[in-house]
Amino acid sequence: MSQLKREITIEEFNYWIAYNKIDPFDSERMDLRFAMLGCVNTNLQRTSRSAPAKLEDFILKFDAPVEKEDKTKDAQNKLVLWKNLYSANGGKIIRKKKNG
């Protein structure tokens, strides 16, 4: 703190406080920005048959416990996402034939 007091004026400090109110630069806001990028990128590359991605699908949740059922659903959602991205980029998905 003492170094900060020596190197910044109160006017400049107040400027940074005001700027932070307009455009916060905390990690939570940064996570939201990257979530928006992920959502937009996914929606740009999805097929017309797939449902649009939602912003909340990309927001990091650190405190919420994950149930086993949620992990399975999450894995299925990731698989669908990767298939959509792969297909949108010209790849072909080869499905294994079931023996029977």
C-alpha contacts under 8 A as a table, 3 or more apart, distances in Angstrom:
res1	aa1	res2	aa2	distance
1	M	4	L	5.05
1	M	5	K	6.22
2	S	5	K	5.05
2	S	6	R	6.31
3	Q	6	R	5.11
3	Q	7	E	6.20
4	L	7	E	5.22
4	L	8	I	5.88
5	K	8	I	5.79
5	K	9	T	7.24
6	R	9	T	7.91
8	I	12	E	6.29
8	I	13	F	6.62
9	T	12	E	5.22
9	T	13	F	6.23
10	I	13	F	4.93
10	I	14	N	6.07
11	E	14	N	5.12
11	E	15	Y	6.18
12	E	15	Y	4.89
12	E	16	W	6.37
13	F	16	W	5.21
13	F	17	I	6.37
14	N	17	I	5.01
14	N	18	A	6.19
15	Y	18	A	5.14
15	Y	19	Y	6.09
16	W	19	Y	4.93
16	W	20	N	6.02
17	I	20	N	5.16
17	I	21	K	6.52
18	A	21	K	5.23
18	A	22	I	6.67
19	Y	22	I	5.17
19	Y	23	D	6.03
19	Y	24	P	7.42
20	N	23	D	5.08
20	N	24	P	4.38
20	N	25	F	6.52
21	K	24	P	5.82
24	P	29	R	6.72
25	F	29	R	6.47
25	F	30	M	6.95
26	D	29	R	5.56
26	D	30	M	6.47
27	S	30	M	4.89
27	S	31	D	6.11
28	E	31	D	5.12
28	E	32	L	6.38
29	R	32	L	5.03
29	R	33	R	6.30
30	M	33	R	5.06
30	M	34	F	6.32
31	D	34	F	5.24
31	D	35	A	6.08
31	D	59	I	6.89
31	D	60	L	7.09
32	L	35	A	4.95
32	L	36	M	6.23
32	L	59	I	6.36
33	R	36	M	5.14
33	R	37	L	6.42
34	F	37	L	4.98
34	F	38	G	6.19
35	A	38	G	5.09
35	A	39	C	6.10
35	A	55	L	6.48
35	A	56	E	7.95
35	A	58	F	4.82
35	A	59	I	5.44
36	M	39	C	5.08
36	M	40	V	6.10
36	M	55	L	6.18
36	M	58	F	7.52
37	L	40	V	5.23
37	L	41	N	6.00
38	G	41	N	5.16
38	G	42	T	6.04
38	G	58	F	6.72
39	C	42	T	5.21
39	C	43	N	6.13
39	C	53	A	6.04
39	C	54	K	6.52
39	C	55	L	5.70
39	C	57	D	7.89
39	C	58	F	6.60
40	V	43	N	5.14
40	V	44	L	6.09
41	N	44	L	5.17
41	N	45	Q	6.45
42	T	45	Q	5.28
42	T	46	R	6.10
42	T	53	A	6.79
42	T	81	L	7.85
42	T	85	L	7.40
43	N	46	R	5.22
43	N	52	P	5.80
43	N	53	A	6.02
45	Q	84	N	7.25
45	Q	85	L	5.92
45	Q	88	A	5.58
45	Q	89	N	7.74
46	R	50	S	6.37
46	R	52	P	7.39
46	R	84	N	5.53
46	R	85	L	6.42
46	R	88	A	6.39
47	T	50	S	5.45
47	T	84	N	6.36
47	T	87	S	7.88
47	T	88	A	6.53
48	S	51	A	7.85
50	S	84	N	7.72
53	A	57	D	6.95
54	K	57	D	5.42
54	K	58	F	7.47
55	L	58	F	5.60
55	L	59	I	6.77
56	E	59	I	5.19
61	K	64	A	6.01
66	V	70	D	6.12
66	V	71	K	6.71
67	E	70	D	5.11
67	E	71	K	6.42
68	K	71	K	5.10
68	K	72	T	6.54
69	E	72	T	5.24
69	E	73	K	6.30
70	D	73	K	5.00
70	D	74	D	5.88
71	K	74	D	4.95
71	K	75	A	6.11
72	T	75	A	5.12
72	T	76	Q	6.27
73	K	76	Q	5.07
73	K	77	N	6.15
74	D	77	N	5.04
74	D	78	K	6.18
75	A	78	K	5.10
75	A	79	L	6.22
76	Q	79	L	5.08
76	Q	80	V	6.30
77	N	80	V	5.14
77	N	81	L	6.13
78	K	81	L	4.95
78	K	82	W	6.13
79	L	82	W	5.19
79	L	83	K	6.15
80	V	83	K	5.10
80	V	84	N	6.15
81	L	84	N	5.16
81	L	85	L	6.19
82	W	85	L	5.07
82	W	86	Y	5.97
83	K	86	Y	5.10
83	K	87	S	6.05
83	K	93	I	7.23
84	N	87	S	5.18
84	N	88	A	5.98
85	L	88	A	5.12
85	L	89	N	6.32
86	Y	89	N	5.35
86	Y	90	G	6.79
86	Y	91	G	5.27
86	Y	92	K	7.35
86	Y	93	I	7.79
87	S	90	G	5.33
87	S	91	G	4.82
87	S	92	K	5.93
87	S	93	I	7.06
88	A	91	G	7.17
